[in-house]
Structure formats: structure tokens, C-alpha cells
Amino acid sequence: MEEIIHVFPSALRPLCRAGFQRGIEPEEIRLRIGRPVMVLGKGKEYYWNQKENNLQNTRDGSYLWQQADMKETLSRMSQYSMYALEEELRSGFFTIQGGHRIGVTGRTACEQGKILSFRNICSLNIRVARQKKGCASGLVPWLVEQDDIYNTLILSPPGIGKTTMLRDCIRIISDGAGGIPAKKVAVVDERSEIAASFFGIPQNDLGERTDVLDACPKAEGMRLLVRSMSPEVIAVDELGSRKDCKAVEEVLHCGCRILGTMHAKDVKELQEKTYLSRWLEKGFFGRFVFLRINPDGQRGFLVYDERMQKLC
């Protein structure tokens, strides 16, 4: 996690490093001007204690994030060119090396209801990306159909681990093992979170038969990959827009499998989404995987078939 540690001012890096100690496994680091720095991991909240140079469970004596801290950290995150991030920021976030997504809030400049830029950023949410090899080993067998893969959607509310699970599914399907057929996989990595590409080269292990299209809009990327890379499976994170869903249908009609993620907390919410209700009616997807956090803080999953019958 050195990519995260080194975006902080040098005096604060030991505190950031303390947040990555064993047993905490931070998922988010919240930075709000004038408020305590908050680290979230395994369903618990921790605070930076600069005096003791460690994390604590209470906010008493915790470090308050300063405007100067924000300015320096943003400069380091953007490699001293916020202008270069302007396009990404219109979506409310950007991605740094390592695939870590940085959510932003503050004062926006808008025109005709669309965000043009952020003029004052007052809070950041660092969503920690980490590759957990093997986390999908219990799931992938449920996605296998003889020598093929079911069209699959992985679903959950934000922050439950869809991208982490998708990443490991890609790796396992690409390599093949234990009765799981190896497939040519093409990834549309619009936000550089899945592969964590740096200068176009994936930093995460996505398997030996995987090709990555980095920083490309999902709909355009799916169409491009079908034309150029002859994939057997296309993997894409956070489907949602009408354009995305149309492109998915085009890919399916070309005979390519889809492995994707989408926001939905349960079957009811899934059925209320316009395009998903159509997909359910047409039977486009054979597997729907709902992720959840178990009481012990570990991730679990429920698998449903195309008739929304629970399999596990």
C-alpha cells in the first residue's frame, strides 16, 4: 500500500502506515478538513493519534485534517497537475496508481445541470484497492456451465467488495484450474481499478489469457474488444447507464459471455432496475451473485439462477 502512504505529507506517513497493520485491513480512509482522520476496516472505525503514532478506537486527541494537508495530498495524488484529473473529477472521483479510487466532495462549478469541475475540495474518501487471490475460489465453480461460463452479475451496495471479487473471478477463469475451463478474458477497466494499470501495464494478476483496455468508457470498450480481441468473456465493473446496458446486449448477441458487477442490495432492488427486469424476462444472465458482510466481518455470497431461484 505504499502508493497510498506516499501521497500523504511526510510527517503523516507513519500514521498512515500504522493503519495498514495486521488485523485492521483498512477499506477506506476518510479525510475531511477540520475533522478527525477516520480509517474504516472490517466494520470498525479507527482514528489517527499523532502523539502515540498509532490508531485508536475513540476520537479523543485524534489528528484533525488540515487544509494544508489537503492541498499537499491532492498535489501528490495528481502528480502536481490537478488539471490532468479534470475529466475524471466530473464523475466525483479519480484513481491513483495501484487502482485506489479517491472520492471527492466540495464546491462544484456546473453548467446546465452537469458538473464541469471542482473548485474547492473539502473531503476525500480513499477506497483501498487490494488483490485478494483466492477470495473467489468458492464462487467460481457456481459460475461454470460444463465447459463454459454463465453470464454473471455480481451485486451489492457500494463498499462490499464487488471489484475485489470480480478481479479474482477474472484471474481464475483466465487461468483455469480444477475443472474450471480457461477462457480468453477481455477487461474494460474504465476507472483503472480492476487491473491497476500503470502506463497501460496491469499491476494486478488477472491471469495469463486476459487483455485489459484501460481508462476507456465501458460501452465503447465492450464494442471495441468484441471487434478486436475475439474474447470469450468480457469483464466490466459497475454497469449502470443505458449505454452500458445496450452494449451488454450487443455483446451477448455476439456470443460472448459477460462477467459484470452492478449496485443492488437484494433481489427486490434488482427487479426494480429497468434493464435488469428486461434481462430477467429474457433470461440473458444465468447467475446473480449477491455479496454480503457476515457478522464476523468476512464477506459471503448468495447465488441465484436465471429464474431467481437460490442455489447457495
C-alpha positions in Angstrom: 0.0 0.0 0.0 3.0 2.3 -0.5 1.1 4.1 -3.3 -1.3 5.4 -0.6 1.3 6.1 2.1 3.4 8.3 -0.2 0.6 10.6 -1.2 0.5 12.0 2.3 2.7 14.8 3.7 5.9 13.2 5.1 5.1 14.0 8.7 1.8 12.0 8.4 3.1 8.9 6.6 4.0 7.0 9.8 0.3 7.4 10.9 -0.9 6.2 7.5 1.4 3.2 7.7 0.1 2.3 11.1 -3.4 2.0 9.6 -2.2 -0.9 7.5 -1.1 -3.1 10.4 -2.3 -6.7 10.6 -5.9 -7.2 11.8 -7.2 -3.8 10.6 -7.2 -4.2 6.8 -8.4 -0.7 6.0 -11.0 -0.4 3.3 -11.5 3.4 3.4 -9.5 6.4 4.7 -11.7 9.4 5.2 -10.1 12.9 5.1 -12.3 15.9 5.9 -10.9 19.4 6.6 -11.2 20.3 10.2 -12.4 16.8 11.2 -10.5 13.7 12.6 -9.0 11.4 10.0 -11.0 8.2 10.1 -10.0 4.7 9.0 -12.6 2.1 8.3 -11.8 -1.6 8.3 -13.8 -4.8 9.0 -16.8 -2.8 10.0 -14.9 -0.8 12.6 -13.8 2.8 12.8 -10.3 4.0 13.9 -8.7 7.4 14.3 -5.2 8.7 13.9 -3.4 9.5 17.1 -0.3 11.6 16.2 1.1 11.8 19.7 1.2 8.0 20.1 1.8 7.4 16.3 -0.9 4.8 16.1 -4.6 4.2 15.7 -7.2 4.4 18.4 -10.9 3.5 18.8 -12.0 6.9 20.1 -11.7 10.4 18.6 -10.3 11.9 21.8 -6.9 13.5 20.9 -7.2 12.4 17.3 -5.5 14.2 14.4 -7.6 16.8 12.7 -7.1 17.0 8.9 -5.8 20.5 7.9 -6.3 22.5 4.7 -2.6 22.4 4.1 -2.7 18.6 4.4 -5.4 18.5 1.8 -3.5 20.8 -0.6 -0.3 18.8 -0.4 -2.0 15.4 -0.6 -4.0 16.4 -3.7 -0.9 17.7 -5.3 0.9 14.4 -4.8 -2.1 12.4 -5.9 -2.3 14.3 -9.1 1.4 14.4 -9.6 1.2 18.2 -9.3 -1.3 18.6 -12.1 -4.9 18.8 -11.0 -5.8 19.9 -14.5 -4.9 16.4 -15.7 -7.6 14.9 -13.5 -10.4 17.4 -14.5 -12.1 14.9 -16.7 -12.2 12.2 -14.1 -13.3 14.6 -11.4 -16.5 15.3 -13.2 -17.6 11.9 -12.0 -16.8 12.7 -8.4 -13.7 10.6 -8.1 -10.3 9.7 -9.7 -7.9 6.8 -9.5 -4.3 6.8 -8.4 -1.5 4.2 -9.0 -2.4 0.9 -7.5 -6.1 1.2 -8.5 -7.1 3.1 -5.4 -10.2 5.2 -6.0 -10.3 8.7 -4.5 -13.9 10.0 -4.0 -14.2 13.8 -3.6 -16.7 16.4 -2.3 -16.6 20.1 -2.2 -17.8 23.1 -4.2 -18.6 22.4 -7.9 -18.8 24.5 -11.0 -21.9 23.4 -13.0 -23.5 24.3 -16.3 -26.9 23.1 -17.5 -27.0 20.6 -14.6 -23.7 19.0 -15.4 -20.5 19.2 -13.2 -17.7 21.0 -15.1 -15.1 21.0 -12.3 -14.4 21.0 -8.6 -13.2 24.4 -7.3 -12.8 23.6 -3.6 -12.3 20.0 -2.4 -13.1 19.7 1.3 -13.1 15.9 1.8 -11.6 12.8 0.3 -12.5 9.1 0.6 -9.6 6.8 -0.3 -11.0 3.4 -1.2 -8.2 1.0 -0.7 -7.8 -1.5 -3.6 -6.2 -4.8 -2.8 -5.9 -8.0 -4.6 -7.1 -11.0 -2.6 -6.1 -14.0 -4.5 -8.4 -16.9 -3.8 -11.3 -14.9 -2.5 -13.5 -16.1 -5.4 -12.3 -19.8 -5.3 -15.6 -20.8 -3.7 -17.7 -18.8 -6.0 -16.3 -19.6 -9.5 -17.5 -23.2 -9.5 -21.1 -21.9 -9.3 -20.5 -19.9 -12.5 -19.3 -22.8 -14.6 -21.6 -24.4 -17.1 -19.9 -27.6 -18.4 -17.0 -26.2 -20.4 -18.4 -22.6 -20.4 -19.2 -19.8 -18.1 -22.6 -18.4 -17.2 -23.3 -14.8 -17.9 -23.0 -13.5 -14.4 -23.7 -10.3 -12.4 -22.1 -9.7 -9.1 -24.2 -7.4 -7.0 -24.0 -5.5 -3.7 -24.3 -2.0 -2.2 -21.1 0.2 -2.5 -18.1 -0.8 -0.4 -18.9 -4.6 0.0 -16.1 -5.8 -2.4 -17.6 -6.3 -5.8 -14.5 -5.2 -7.6 -12.2 -7.4 -5.4 -14.4 -10.4 -6.2 -14.6 -9.6 -9.9 -10.8 -9.3 -10.1 -10.3 -12.8 -8.6 -13.0 -14.3 -10.8 -11.2 -12.9 -13.9 -7.9 -14.4 -12.7 -9.3 -17.9 -12.1 -11.4 -18.0 -15.3 -8.4 -16.8 -17.3 -6.0 -19.3 -15.9 -8.4 -22.2 -15.5 -7.9 -24.9 -12.7 -9.6 -27.8 -11.1 -12.3 -28.4 -13.7 -12.8 -24.6 -14.4 -12.3 -24.0 -18.2 -9.6 -21.5 -19.1 -11.0 -18.7 -21.2 -9.8 -15.7 -23.1 -11.0 -12.7 -21.0 -11.1 -9.1 -22.0 -11.5 -6.4 -19.4 -12.9 -2.9 -19.8 -11.2 -1.1 -16.9 -12.8 2.4 -17.1 -11.6 3.6 -13.7 -8.3 1.6 -13.6 -9.4 -0.2 -10.5 -9.6 -3.8 -11.7 -6.1 -4.2 -13.2 -4.5 -1.1 -11.6 -2.7 -0.4 -14.9 0.3 1.9 -14.8 1.3 3.3 -18.2 -1.0 0.7 -19.7 0.6 -2.3 -17.9 -1.7 -4.2 -15.4 -0.2 -4.3 -11.9 -2.7 -6.9 -10.6 -2.6 -10.5 -11.7 -5.6 -11.1 -13.9 -4.5 -14.3 -15.4 -2.4 -15.3 -18.5 -5.3 -15.1 -21.0 -6.5 -11.6 -20.0 -6.3 -8.4 -22.1 -7.1 -5.1 -20.5 -8.5 -1.9 -22.0 -7.6 0.8 -19.5 -9.4 4.1 -18.9 -12.0 3.5 -21.7 -15.7 4.1 -21.2 -17.5 0.8 -20.7 -19.9 0.9 -23.6 -17.3 1.8 -26.2 -14.8 -0.5 -24.7 -17.1 -3.6 -24.8 -17.8 -3.0 -28.5 -14.1 -2.4 -29.3 -13.0 -5.6 -27.6 -15.5 -7.7 -29.4 -14.2 -6.4 -32.7 -10.5 -6.6 -32.0 -9.6 -9.2 -29.4 -12.0 -12.2 -30.0 -12.7 -12.6 -26.3 -14.7 -15.5 -24.9 -15.6 -13.5 -21.7 -15.8 -9.7 -21.3 -15.5 -8.4 -17.7 -16.7 -5.0 -16.7 -17.2 -3.2 -13.4 -20.2 -1.1 -12.2 -22.6 -1.4 -15.1 -25.5 1.1 -14.8 -26.1 3.6 -17.6 -28.5 2.9 -20.5 -25.4 3.0 -22.8 -23.7 0.3 -20.8 -26.8 -2.0 -20.8 -27.3 -1.6 -24.5 -23.6 -2.6 -25.1 -24.0 -5.6 -22.8 -26.9 -6.8 -25.0 -24.8 -6.3 -28.1 -22.0 -8.4 -26.6 -24.4 -11.2 -25.7 -25.8 -11.3 -29.2 -22.2 -11.8 -30.5 -21.9 -15.0 -28.4 -19.5 -13.6 -25.9 -20.1 -14.1 -22.1 -20.4 -11.2 -19.7 -18.9 -11.1 -16.2 -20.0 -7.8 -14.6 -20.9 -6.0 -11.4 -23.8 -3.7 -10.5 -25.2 -1.9 -7.5 -28.1 -3.7 -5.9 -28.5 -4.9 -2.3 -31.1 -7.6 -2.8 -33.5 -9.4 -5.3 -36.2 -6.8 -4.9 -33.9 -3.9 -5.8 -32.5 -5.9 -8.7 -36.0 -6.4 -10.1 -36.8 -2.7 -9.9 -34.0 -1.8 -12.2 -35.4 -1.2 -15.7 -32.8 -3.0 -17.8 -32.4 -5.8 -15.2 -36.1 -6.6 -15.3 -35.8 -7.0 -19.1 -32.7 -9.2 -18.7 -34.6 -11.4 -16.2 -37.5 -11.7 -18.6 -35.2 -12.6 -21.5 -33.0 -14.9 -19.4 -29.8 -13.2 -20.5 -28.0 -14.0 -17.3 -27.6 -17.4 -15.7 -26.1 -16.3 -12.4 -26.7 -13.5 -10.0 -24.3 -13.3 -7.1 -25.2 -11.1 -4.1 -22.3 -10.2 -1.8 -22.8 -9.5 1.9 -20.8 -8.9 5.1 -21.2 -11.7 7.7 -21.4 -10.9 11.4 -17.7 -11.7 11.8 -16.8 -9.0 9.2 -15.9 -11.5 6.5 -17.6 -11.5 3.0 -20.1 -14.1 2.0 -22.3 -14.6 -1.1 -25.6 -15.9 -2.3 -26.0 -17.3 -5.8 -29.3 -17.3 -7.8 -30.0 -18.8 -11.2 -31.8 -17.1 -14.2 -35.3 -17.8 -12.5 -34.0 -16.2 -9.3 -34.0 -19.5 -7.5 -31.5 -19.6 -4.8 -28.7 -22.1 -5.4 -26.5 -21.4 -2.3 
